[in-house]
Amino acid sequence: MTDARSDVRGVPVQDAVPTGWRRRLEQAVAWGRDYAWIAAAQAHATVRPPPPDDLATGTRTPVLLLPGIYETWPVMDGLVRHLHDAGHPVHTVPALGYNGRGLEESAQRVVDRLAELDLDEVVLVAHSKGGLIGKLVLGTPGAGDRIAGMVAVNTPFSGSVYARWFPVRAVRALSPLDPQILALARQVAANGRIRSVFARFDPHVPGGSELPGAVNVRLPVDGHFRPLADPRVHAAVLDGVRELAAAWECRSHVPPSAAAVDAVRAAQGVPGTGGLAGSGMVATAVEVVEAAAAGPGSPADAPNRAPTGAATHDPAHRPTGPDAARPADADVDGPRGTSA
């Protein structure tokens, strides 16, 4: 006769597997499935890549794809189809290739592609390293002003500890100690325009993909690559694209305040200006004018359009009435998102 002992809860001892071990087993299985999925997806992308021109149609906000390291965009095909079926034209960056170059060179290729396609009000949709490239582009004068924001999936915004021991330099560059990763982490101005969607367990980014100041969406999925095929990830990315597009449209309809226009003109040396803004805001406007000079158009156009280096407060909190001349009025470019 079998000795069917039970613990104090009445659960048979032979069936009582510790929750911690069960979860570790699930994660090990997820890790194996993750590698199997990306191997199959990359093989299919190489043998039978979908034609990108078929996806560049639609009437809603355009999307630009930024795949991860050693990935080509077709590994994101399931997500791409979901976005395209929702009406979004989807574009690619062929010059990224297998995405093994440094972040700055890759970001420049994205900037060149934006200019080539003449895309405005575009949303970047990125995976893994693609999110780091996208964050660099968001902070690029001129190019960043054409982008509504970015939805990044499983991006190592703080690096990945595993990258430190990888023999390939392109992967080691994703280490938390890499100077570029550290510098990019300090560039927080663009965080409010980023939606970070990430798995509860990511074997390649054990520290997670939470980004301070961004909208962070943690989903009950496991893996680094395989979540690209998960409908829950598709839905979260589409929601992010729509939210960023709506925020951008609100931004385009928020006119500069009188104090902001006065500050920009004062920074340009227009006589008789600067009284409304005050010295603090004029100093901020200097950066706006310099960014405008570096980007499309001329500094003289700056008073007629929303400054691009402004603060990122919600317009619902923008001061009005007697307080309208406070330095916070530098926020004339509308909502940029909040952390969640």
Secondary structure, DSSP 8 states (H G I E B T S, - for coil): -----B-TTS-BGGG---HHHHHHHHHHHHHHHHHHHHHHHHHHHHHS---GGGGS--SS--EEEE--TT--GGGGHHHHHHHHHTT--EE--GGGTT--S-HHHHHHHHHHHHHHHT--SEEEEEETHHHHHHHHHHTSTTTGGGEEEEEEES--TT--GGGGG-SSHHHHTTSTT-HHHHHHHH--TTGGGEEEEEEEE-SS-TT----TTSEEEEEEEE-SSGGGG-HHHHHHHHHHHHHHHHHHHHHHT----HHHHHHHHHHTT-TT--TTTHHHHHHHHHHHHHHHHHSSS-GGGGGGS--SS-----GGG---GGGGGSGGGG--S-------
